[in-house]
Amino acid sequence: MQVWNGWYHCMGHTYGSWLRGDERGWRARHHREHVDGDYKRPPAAGAFASQRRLSRALIKRPAVVLTPAQREAACTAIAEKLIALGSELVDMCVGTTHFHALVRFANWQSPGMAIPGLCMANSLQDGRDPVPRHVIGMAKKHAAFVLREHGLVGGVWGARSHIEPVRSRAHQLKVVAYIRRHVEEGAVVWSMVRLREVE
């Protein structure tokens, strides 16, 4: 899919918060299984109850649910790491079990630039740009380290993040509005636009 001006809507969830068979809808990795429905149009009630029971039995510890202080710490840590890695961050939010961010990543293809830790062995092999996923992973890792000070030890985040290309300016504005609406659900919202208004 074409990326508009290098912008991406990045999403991730906490460990154990979105499992296979979830009533809200889910997707099998690489579409190995066909799953009817998604979070907008959930599957029929109980349709994937056996997968959900198995998933719950396989997780090694309780699902991670972030407290208000942990949300604040995670939001700040992810934002600071993304900016430190040269990314342009407009808005992001961290809720009890997930985060969203609108990010344009640094141009790591320019001469003399090398993304830390990214090599052919852990790069995407399907033609997608590997930088967004890798940089978001580094930001999640940094946030997990910071959250140790808030009592969270062990894996905080679920494996992999969903990185969706922004298709147009209209799509970008919808993502901004969507992220900011999460404050109504108790999410911590970080906004470069609001920071500029305060300065």
C-alpha positions as CSV (number, residue, x, y, z in Angstrom):
1,M,0.0,0.0,0.0
2,Q,1.2,3.5,-0.9
3,V,2.4,5.6,2.1
4,W,1.4,9.3,2.1
5,N,4.4,11.5,2.8
6,G,6.0,8.8,5.0
7,W,3.3,8.8,7.7
8,Y,2.3,5.7,9.6
9,H,-0.4,4.8,12.2
10,C,1.3,2.5,14.6
11,M,-0.6,0.4,17.1
12,G,0.5,-2.1,19.8
13,H,-1.1,-3.9,22.7
14,T,0.0,-5.1,26.1
15,Y,0.9,-8.7,26.8
16,G,-2.1,-11.0,26.9
17,S,-4.7,-8.3,26.2
18,W,-5.6,-9.4,22.6
19,L,-5.5,-13.1,22.2
20,R,-6.5,-15.5,19.4
21,G,-10.3,-16.1,19.6
22,D,-11.0,-12.7,21.1
23,E,-14.7,-11.7,21.1
24,R,-13.8,-8.3,19.6
25,G,-12.4,-10.0,16.5
26,W,-8.8,-11.1,15.7
27,R,-6.6,-12.0,12.8
28,A,-4.4,-15.1,12.4
29,R,-0.8,-14.2,11.5
30,H,-0.2,-14.2,7.8
31,H,-3.9,-15.0,7.4
32,R,-3.2,-18.7,8.1
33,E,-6.8,-19.0,9.3
34,H,-9.8,-17.3,7.9
35,V,-11.5,-15.2,10.6
36,D,-14.9,-13.6,9.9
37,G,-15.2,-10.2,11.5
38,D,-12.9,-7.7,13.1
39,Y,-13.1,-5.1,15.9
40,K,-15.6,-3.0,13.9
41,R,-17.8,-6.1,13.1
42,P,-17.0,-8.7,15.7
43,P,-17.5,-12.4,14.9
44,A,-20.6,-14.2,16.2
45,A,-20.6,-14.7,19.9
46,G,-18.7,-17.9,20.9
47,A,-17.5,-18.6,17.3
48,F,-13.9,-18.8,18.5
49,A,-14.4,-19.8,22.1
50,S,-12.1,-22.8,21.9
51,Q,-9.2,-20.7,20.4
52,R,-9.7,-18.2,23.2
53,R,-9.6,-20.8,25.9
54,L,-6.4,-22.3,24.5
55,S,-4.8,-18.9,24.2
56,R,-5.6,-18.1,27.8
57,A,-4.2,-21.4,28.9
58,L,-0.9,-20.8,27.0
59,I,-0.1,-17.4,28.4
60,K,2.5,-17.6,31.1
61,R,1.2,-14.9,33.4
62,P,-1.8,-12.5,33.7
63,A,-2.5,-10.0,31.0
64,V,-0.9,-6.6,31.5
65,V,-3.3,-3.8,32.4
66,L,-1.6,-0.4,32.8
67,T,-2.4,1.9,35.7
68,P,-2.7,5.7,35.1
69,A,0.9,6.2,36.4
70,Q,2.2,3.4,34.1
71,R,0.3,4.8,31.1
72,E,1.9,8.2,31.7
73,A,5.3,6.7,32.0
74,A,4.9,4.5,28.9
75,C,3.5,7.4,26.8
76,T,6.4,9.7,27.7
77,A,9.0,6.9,27.3
78,I,7.8,5.9,23.8
79,A,7.5,9.5,22.6
80,E,11.0,10.4,23.9
81,K,12.5,7.3,22.3
82,L,10.8,7.9,18.9
83,I,12.0,11.5,18.8
84,A,15.5,10.5,20.0
85,L,15.7,8.1,17.0
86,G,14.9,10.9,14.6
87,S,11.2,10.2,14.1
88,E,8.6,12.9,13.7
89,L,5.8,12.2,16.2
90,V,2.6,14.2,16.0
91,D,0.2,12.5,18.4
92,M,0.2,9.3,20.5
93,C,-1.8,7.7,23.3
94,V,-1.4,4.9,25.7
95,G,-4.5,3.3,27.3
96,T,-4.9,0.5,29.7
97,T,-4.0,-2.2,27.2
98,H,-2.8,-0.6,24.0
99,F,-1.2,2.4,22.3
100,H,-1.5,4.4,19.0
101,A,1.0,6.8,17.4
102,L,1.1,8.9,14.3
103,V,4.7,8.8,13.2
104,R,7.0,9.7,10.3
105,F,10.2,7.8,10.6
106,A,13.7,9.1,9.9
107,N,15.1,8.4,6.5
108,W,17.5,5.6,7.4
109,Q,18.3,5.0,3.7
110,S,20.4,8.2,3.4
111,P,24.2,7.8,3.2
112,G,25.9,7.2,6.5
113,M,22.7,6.3,8.3
114,A,22.3,2.8,9.9
115,I,19.4,1.8,12.1
116,P,20.7,0.2,15.3
117,G,20.0,-3.5,15.5
118,L,18.4,-3.9,12.0
119,C,20.0,-6.4,9.7
120,M,18.9,-8.8,7.0
121,A,18.2,-11.6,9.6
122,N,15.5,-9.6,11.3
123,S,14.3,-7.4,8.4
124,L,10.9,-7.9,6.7
125,Q,11.2,-10.1,3.6
126,D,7.9,-9.2,2.0
127,G,8.8,-5.8,0.5
128,R,7.5,-3.6,3.3
129,D,9.8,-1.0,4.8
130,P,11.3,-2.7,7.9
131,V,12.2,0.6,9.6
132,P,8.8,1.5,11.2
133,R,8.3,-1.9,12.8
134,H,11.9,-2.0,14.1
135,V,11.9,1.6,15.5
136,I,8.5,1.0,17.2
137,G,10.0,-2.2,18.7
138,M,12.9,-0.2,20.1
139,A,10.5,2.4,21.6
140,K,8.5,-0.4,23.2
141,K,11.6,-1.9,24.6
142,H,12.6,1.4,26.1
143,A,9.1,1.9,27.6
144,A,9.3,-1.6,29.2
145,F,12.6,-0.7,30.8
146,V,11.1,2.5,32.2
147,L,8.0,0.7,33.5
148,R,10.2,-1.5,35.7
149,E,10.4,1.5,38.0
150,H,6.6,1.3,38.2
151,G,6.4,-2.3,39.2
152,L,6.1,-4.0,35.8
153,V,8.7,-6.7,35.4
154,G,8.8,-9.0,32.4
155,G,7.3,-8.5,29.0
156,V,5.0,-5.5,29.0
157,W,4.0,-5.5,25.3
158,G,2.5,-8.1,23.0
159,A,4.6,-9.5,20.2
160,R,4.8,-7.4,17.0
161,S,2.9,-4.1,16.4
162,H,0.5,-3.2,13.6
163,I,2.0,-0.6,11.3
164,E,-0.6,0.9,8.9
165,P,0.5,3.3,6.2
166,V,-1.4,6.6,6.1
167,R,-3.0,7.0,2.7
168,S,-3.8,10.7,2.5
169,R,-4.1,14.0,4.4
170,A,-7.7,13.2,5.2
171,H,-6.6,9.8,6.6
172,Q,-3.9,11.5,8.6
173,L,-6.5,13.9,10.2
174,K,-8.8,10.9,11.0
175,V,-5.9,9.2,12.8
176,V,-5.2,12.3,14.8
177,A,-8.8,12.6,15.9
178,Y,-9.0,8.9,16.7
179,I,-5.9,9.1,18.9
180,R,-7.1,12.2,20.7
181,R,-10.5,10.6,21.4
182,H,-8.8,8.0,23.5
183,V,-8.6,10.5,26.3
184,E,-12.3,9.8,26.9
185,E,-11.4,6.2,27.7
186,G,-8.7,7.3,30.3
187,A,-5.7,7.1,27.9
188,V,-2.8,9.4,28.3
189,V,-2.5,11.5,25.1
190,W,0.8,13.1,24.0
191,S,0.6,15.8,21.3
192,M,3.3,17.7,19.6
193,V,0.7,20.2,18.5
194,R,-0.4,20.8,22.1
195,L,3.2,21.1,23.3
196,R,3.8,23.8,20.7
197,E,0.6,25.6,21.9
198,V,2.0,25.6,25.5
199,E,5.5,27.0,24.5
